[in-house]
Amino acid sequence: MNFVDELRWRGMIHDCMPGTSEMLAEGMATAYVGIDPTADSLHIGHLVGIMMLKHFQMAGHRPLALVGGATGMIGDPSGKSEERNLLSEEILRHNQDCIRTQLLRFLDFDTTLPNAAGIVNNYDWMKGFSFLGFLREVGKHLSVNYMMAKDSVQKRLETGISFTEFTYQLVQGYDFLYLYEHENCRLQMGGSDQWGNITTGTELIRRKTGGEAFALTCPLITKADGGKFGKTEKGNIWLDPEKTSPYAFYQFWLNCSDEDTKKYIRIFTLFSKEEIEAMEAEQDAAPHLRILQKALAKDLTIRVHGEMEYNQAVEASEILFGKGTTETLHHLDEKTLLNVFEGVPQFDISRADLGAGIGLVDFLADKTAVFPSKGEARRMLKDGGVMINKEKVAEEFIVTPAALLNNRYILVQKGKKNYYLVIAQ
């Protein structure tokens, strides 16, 4: 597989330095992508770079993930409007360990392979550098004029840029030089906003060693409506299930627009061109079936969280569409239950009242306001239009602690689409 051609048809190339394809054709090469360890989890914005490394490894080359322990202490000005908070070494090391675990789901680190993936941390080679040593070894090779011309610097001149951020490109440039000299790494990849930082590295390599290195960037992922990819009202979509539940992760991809999904399925999955085009034809013929969204959501949820979590996310999704059962509800953990019924009306009841048992009509009209009156509650119960935890109930039903989901919640359904969550306090 030709790596550059593979990325090109997937829409994953923004800029590619001349000679990159020819260098890769010479044999197994090494490339790296930098990951900023400012959190203890990757989010889906990182997946583009990770998928570039995945395709690189599948093409027979050796991928490196550089966790920026040193650069994370400084902060990259690219695409930022203000300087970020700096993190301690202890926090950065913790974040690195968490990121390493998540990368195992995407890259093959089997050391018996000639192109086994690797993880490096630039703090390991930067920590011993003195300020004067860095100026002598790195600073003298690039002019201020060269550094000032970078877009990441130009865009910050009006709001102000600290010396710390200004020198970021030198630190990232030295990373590339270090990996060039110690790992025979000749290619750095990243988002299009990293082009300036990456080419600083290729220039430093040329000036210090006379060698040739290459740069390849992918487009920054956007949504068709202009919104920021990977962001919701609650913030980033994380790979850590504690930060974003597998259900919410699955729902994010399932709810993508048709236009966005046609782009995302090329970037974030390993489906072949033929497979994707076949699915697109099905989608165009029957858009309501959302073939592409389901394939994208399934592929990524299984890859990131596992098949069991995917199946649970599908079951949880079906609850809202009438397919869920009482058994399904009882299988849901508290976080997923609250995710599924986010935004539905909620009522609090006393756990003490519940312990004595509450008649269903009183429960629906007095203890909660699911119905405005007992008469209306009785009428709908007579018509079989009320469900407790997805099970039809009659007026004689007594609500007891046995009805609690996760020992705290009762789900009431009125008619086909009206849900209410009752919380025992």
N, C-alpha and C positions, 0 to 999 in steps of 0.2 A: 504494500500500500504506500503510495506517495503521500507523505504527511501534508505537505503544503496544498496539494490538490484536494485532499480529504477535507481540510479546513475550509478551503475556498468554496466548495459546493455547499458546505454547511453554513455559509455566511459568517465565518469566524475569523476572517482576516480584514484588518483595517489598514495596516501598513506592514510591509515586508521588505527588509533590506535586500537590495540586489545581491545575488550570489548565494542566498540562503538555500534554495533548492539544490544547487550544485554542490554545496558543502555537505548537505545531508545525503546526497547520492554517493558520496565517497565511502560510506560505511557507517557503523554505529557511532552516533554523536551523543553528546550530553547537553541538555538544556535545563534551565531552571525558571521557576516562577516564584516571586516573593509573596509571602503571606504575612500580613500585619497582625501580630498577636495581641491586639488591644482588647480582646474578649476571650473567654474560655470556650468559645465555640465558633465554628465557621457559620456563616449565613449563606443564603443561596446566591448572593452576589459573588462569593468566592468560587462558585461552581464553574464559572466560565474558564478561569485559569486552570482549575483542577481537571476539567475535561480536555483542555489543551494538552496537559501532561499525560492524560490517559491515552489520547490518540497518538501522542509522541511515543509512548511505550508500546502501543499496539503496532506501530510502524517499525518496531525493532530497535528503537533508540532508548537512551537511559534518561529518565526524568528525575530531577531534583526539586524538592520543595524547600525553599529557604524561608525559615521562620525568622522574622526580623526582630530578634531580641534587642539588638542595638538600635536599629532604626526605629523600633517601637518606643524607645526611650526619648526619641527626638520628635518625630511627627513629620509626615510627608505633606508639604503644602499643596500638592497636586489636587485640584478640584475642591479644595477647602477654603472657606471664607474667613476662618479664624484659627488660631493656634489651639491644638488639643492639649488635654491634660497629660502629663507624663506619668509613666507607671514604674513601680519598683521592680527590681530584678526578681524578687520572690514571686510577684504576681505574674510577670512575664514567663517565668519558668513553668508555673502552673498552667498558664494558658497554652504554652507550647505542648505540654504533655497531653492536654485535652484535644488539641488540634491533630496531633500525631495519631491518636486513636481513631478520629473521624476519617483521616486520609486512608487508613487501612481498608476502608470500604470501596475505595476507588482505584488505588494503585497497588501493584504487586511488589512487595518488599522482600520476596524470597531471595536470600543471598546466594542461592545456587544458580540463579539466572545471571547471564552476562549483563543484562540490562535491568537488573533489579533497581527499583526506585529507592531513593535515599532522602533523608531529611537532614538539613544542616541549619545551624543557628548562627547568624552573623555576630552575635555577642561573643562567641567563642574566639573569634580572631580579632575582634575590635577591642575587647576588654583590656588587652595589654598595651594598646597603642597610647603613647603619651601625646599631648596636644602638639608639642614641638615635633615629635616624630611624624605625626600625621601631616603637618605642614610641609615637612621635608620630603616625605615619600609620595604624597598625593597632591597637596595644595599647589605646589609649584608647577605642576604639569598642565593646569587649565587656567586660562585667563578669566578675570572677572567679567570681561566683555562677553566671553563665550557663555558663562553661567547666567548673566543677566538676560541673554537673548531667549532663554527657555520660557515657554508659555506659562509654566507653573509659577515662575517668578514674576513675569510681567503682569499676570492677573492679580497678584497680591500687592503690587507696588502702591496702589491707591489706598488700600486699607492698612497697609503696613505689613512687613515681613521681618521676623527676627533673624539675627545672624545664625541662630540654631537651625531654623528652617531653610535658610538660604544655603547652608552647607549640606543639606540633606542629599542633594544630588551627588556630592563628592563621596559621601559614605556609601550610597547605593552603587556608584561607579566603582568604588574600591571592592565592593562585594563581587562584582563581575570579574574584576582583575584577579582577585584571590581565587575564585572558582576556576577561572581560566588557567591559572598557574598550578593549582593543586588538584583539580578534578577534571582537567582537560575539557572544561565547559566552554563551548563556543557560541551558544545561543541563549539569549534571555527573552522570555515572553511575558506579556502582561496586557492590561487594558490600554486603550488608545491614549488615555491620560498619562501613561507612563513612558511614552515615546521619548520625551526629553531626558528623563532619568536614565533610561536604557542606553540611549545613544551617547550619553556622557560616559558610560562604562565602555562602550566600543571605542570611543575616542581615547580614553585613558589607556586602554590595552594597546592601541596603536602607538601612542606616544611613548609608553614605558617599555614595551616589549618589541614593537615593530610587527606584532602579530595581527591577525584579522579575526574579528568576532562579529556576530550578527544579531539583529533585533527583529522581532515579529510581534505585532500587537493585534488584539481583537477589538471589534467595536464595543463601546459601552452599551449595555443592554438597556433598552427603553421600552415602554409600553406604547401601544398604538394611540392611546388617548393622551399621551404626553406625561402621564404619571410616572413616578420613579419605580423602576422594577424592584421587586422584592420587598417593598415597603407596604405595610397596611396601617390602619389607624392605630394599631397596637405597636407598630415598629417593625423591625426586621423579621423575616422568616428564617429562623435558626435551624441548624441541623441537630442541635441538642434537644431531645424530647422533653426535657424539663423546661426549656425556654419556649419551644413551640411544639405542641403535642402532635403525634403522628396524624391525628384526625385533622387538625388545623393545617398541617403541612400538606396533606392529601387534598384538602378542600381548596387550598391556594391554587394548585395546578388545575384542579377540576373546574374552577371558575374562571380560568383565563379565557379571553375572547378568542374567536376563531382565528383572527388575524395574528394575534400574539402567539397562539399555540403552534401555528405553522412555522413560526420562527423558532420557538423554544424547543420543539421536538427535534429539530436539527442540531441545536446547540447542546442540549442537556441529556440526550440519549445516545445509544450506540446503534439505533436502528439504521439499516442500510438505506441508500437513496431509493431503491426499488420498493422496499417495505413502506417507507414514508409516503411515496407517491401513490401506492395502492391504498393506504389509509386515507389520504387526502381525497382520492376519488370517491371512496365510501362516504366521507364527510360531506362532500359537495352534493352527493345524491340524497343523503338523509342527515342534514345538519342537526336535527333534534336528538339524534342518537349520541352525539358528541364523542365519536369514535376516537378522534385525536386527543381530546382532553383526557379521556379515560386511559388511553395508552400511556400518555405522558405522566399522569398522576400515579398510575400503577408502577411504571418503571422506576420512577424516582423514589417513591415511598418504600418500595422493596429494597432498592439499593442503599438508601440512607438508614431505614429503620428495620427492615426485615419483613418476611412474608406474613408472619403472624400479625404484626402491627398493621400491615396493609389490609388484611382480612377484617381486622377489628374496625379499621377506619371505614371500610365499605359498609359493614354492618351498621355502624353508628350513623352513617349518611342515610341509610335506608329507613331509619326510624322516623325521620321527618316525612317520608313519602308513603307511610302506611305499611311498610313491609316488615318493620321491626316487631319483635315479640317481647313478652315479659322476660323471657330468658336472656335475650339480647341486652335488654336494659340492665339486668343484674350483673352482666359481664363487664359493663362499662366502669372504668375507674372514675373517680370524682372529677378529675380535670377534664376528661373527655365528655362526661355528662354535661358539665357546665359549658364547654365549648359548643356542643350540639344545640343546647337550648339557650345560648347567649341571646339576650334581648327579649325573651318571653317574659310576660308578667310574673312577678314573684310575690308570694305571701308567706308571712311567718306565722307559725302556730306554736303553742306551748307544748313542750315534750311531756309535761305532767298531764295535760288534758288528753293527749294521745295515749298515754299509758292506761287511762281508764277506759279508753275506747270512745270514739265519736261516731254518732249516727251520720250516715252519708249526707243526708239533706242538710243537717246542721253544719257539717264540714264544708259543704259547697257554698252555702249561702250566709252562714253566721261567722264561722271561724275564719273563712276566707271570703273573697268577693268574686269567686268564679262565676256565680249567678247573682243577679241583683235581688232575687227573691226566692223563697222556698218553693212557691208555686211554680215558677219557671224551671227550677231544678227538678221538681217532680215530673213535670211534663216531658222534659228531655230524657229523664231516666226511663220513663214509661216507653218512650220511642227508641230506647237502646242507643242513645247518642252520647253516653258518657263512658269514658274509660279511665281506670286508675292503673298506672304503670302498664299501659297498652293492653289491658284486659277489661272487657265489658263488665259493668257492674249494675246491679239492681238496687232499688231503694233500701232493701233490707241490709245491705253491706255495712259492716262496722269497720271504721278505719282504726287500726291499731299499729303499734311499733313494727309489727311484722311487715307492714307495707313499705317501710323505709328503704330506699336505695342508698347504699353506702352509709347506712345507719343515720341518714340525715334528710333525705329528699323523697318527695312523693310527686310523681308526674300525673297531672290531670289533663285529660283531653276532652274538649267539648266540640262535638261535631268532627269534621274531617281534619280541619286545619288549625284549630285554636288550642294552643298548649299553655299550661300554667305550671310553674314549679313552686311547690309548697315546701318550706324549709322548717324543720323542727328545731326550735331553739331551747 
